Amino acid sequence: MPKFASVDDYLASLPAEQREVVEEIERRVMLVVPSADRVIRYDMPTWQVDGVSLVHVAAWKQHVSLYPVPPAGDADLDADLAPYAGAKGTLKLPYPDVDYALIERVVRRLLEPHPSK
């Protein structure tokens, strides 16, 4: 049984500083793909395109995580993501210096395999 029924429930469970980061990530995701649907998957806020999960976010004590890491192939993006790469296809972005422009680049890269942007 899921812990959170909605993204709003997830956000309400977070301390203010973490909630603000996740809300800004959501704003950036929606700037890149305004038609994305916000849902909870794996107890995390997730944005989907055409019913397919594009990106998940999870707030942790010391960092916010994004899943999945976009596929390699953009040398500049790959280099910029290297310091944040964690286990199992996770990006770990430490508070409070989350690079939102980098998150937008990640979302754009994740969109590339999707035919309907």
C-alpha positions, 0 to 999 in steps of 0.5 A: 500500500502506498505511503502517499496518495498524492504529490500534495501528500508527499509535499505536506510530509516534508520540512519546509526547506525540502518541500521548497526544493521539491516544489521548485524541481516540479516547477522546472519539470513543468517548464520543460514538459508542461503536459506532464502528469504528476503522480506518485510512483514508488512513493515518490513524486513522478512526472509522466508523459503519455503514461510513461514515467519520465522522472522521479524525485525523492527528498532525503535528509542531506540531498534530493534524488532524481531518478533515472540518470539520463542516458549517456551521450551528451558529453557536456551533460554527462560531465556535469552530472558526474559529481552527483551520480549515485548508485542504481541510476540516481542523481544526488543533489545536496541541499541547499545548492541544488542546480535547477538549470541542471535539472532542466537539462536532465529532463530535456535529455530524458525526454529525447526518447519520447516521440511526443514532447 
